[in-house]
Amino acid sequence: EEEIMIVVHQSSGSQEAFHRHDYFYFNYTYQGEYDSISFKYDNCITIHEGELYAGQPFAGHAICVHDDKETTIIGVLIRKETFFRAFLPMLSANTKLFRFMLDPTTNQFSDEFIHFKIEDACNIRILLEIMAIEYANKHEDTQIILKSLALSFLLQIARQYVRTNREPVSEN
């Protein structure tokens, strides 16, 4: 029944089972690194500290933390309906990101993901810390507070995504 969940995964060596959920997920590698394995394409990519890995609802995936790496991942999970109703309109200016987010409405078993480095000067780490503390110490208004923090988080991601995916300027 929660619209937004904050999950903190700390480990130094574990593999979770492949799974699917009806949430958009945004996993930020706070410390260390891990492999993310995509179910549909059997992809395995390494997500390093300071990078974001985001996936669509129903995208089958698993996290594999390396045995010798102390790793902390902070995940923001947003229920699909909440995302479309509350957040997607605010992100519509970014065409590529908007298409990525909109695809699950027409393709239930989409396995798309985005992966990119977050700039050090960005506020995402601080926002995630505040979100994790709020979620761990729940109050009656926690979901309301998480919605406003999640909007700030998503707008920061959109900004970073634009910077990372800029088309090169051609010189004539």
Secondary structure, 3 states (H helix, E strand, C coil): CCCEEEEEEEECCEECCCECCCEEEEEEEEECEEEEEECCCCCEEEEECCEEEEECCCCCEEEEECCCCCEEEEEEEEEHHHHHHHHHHHHCCCHHHHHHHHHHHCCCCCCCEEEEECCCCCCHHHHHHHHHHHHHCCCCCHHHHHHHHHHHHHHHHHHHHHHHCCCCCCCC
